[in-house]
């Protein structure tokens, strides 16, 4: 992600924050399954792999911004100057390990730099990759809602938690379950692009967030 990764400086010789966040959760899930099945040697192996990845995931974190870079150069671990809300794809409770040490700063970054009236930009407007592709790099996509809501819970931000419900209600009132929504909708009278459209991926994402 996004569709055109070159707009975020990726060259094919990359370490992706999103991909590694998914892999980490898979490792923790395999560890849990191995323990459940009594395969303790396998569980130890999965745990060691997960521990290494969790520790190395810190390379993506930028303490100056209080958020994660979207990717690093695989050759020298140099971070790309981009900060995407998709950097951690929260698909299980295991994702919490990756973010818990920095929960307050991550929640603050989301609120200050990504929040729109309804939903969230995928990256800040000051990011050099913002809207560079005219689509993916600027829009609101419902799959980021869970990451946001979980961070608001960790940071004990009640207003941020309640914001999810108001976002869903607003889209629902427009008869829309969006695949995505251009961040520029704020300049278009706050109307959805395609009223009446129901998108299954969004429905599943909202349901899992509830």
Secondary structure as UniProt FT lines:
FT   HELIX           5..8
FT   STRAND          14..16
FT   HELIX           17..36
FT   TURN            37..38
FT   HELIX           40..56
FT   HELIX           57..60
FT   STRAND          61..62
FT   TURN            63..66
FT   STRAND          67..68
FT   STRAND          71..73
FT   TURN            74..76
FT   TURN            85..86
FT   HELIX           93..95
FT   HELIX           96..99
FT   HELIX           100..102
FT   HELIX           103..109
FT   HELIX           110..114
FT   TURN            125..126
FT   TURN            128..133
FT   TURN            136..138
FT   HELIX           142..144
FT   HELIX           145..154
FT   TURN            155..156
FT   HELIX           158..173
FT   TURN            174..175
FT   HELIX           183..187
FT   TURN            188..190
FT   TURN            195..196
FT   HELIX           200..209
//
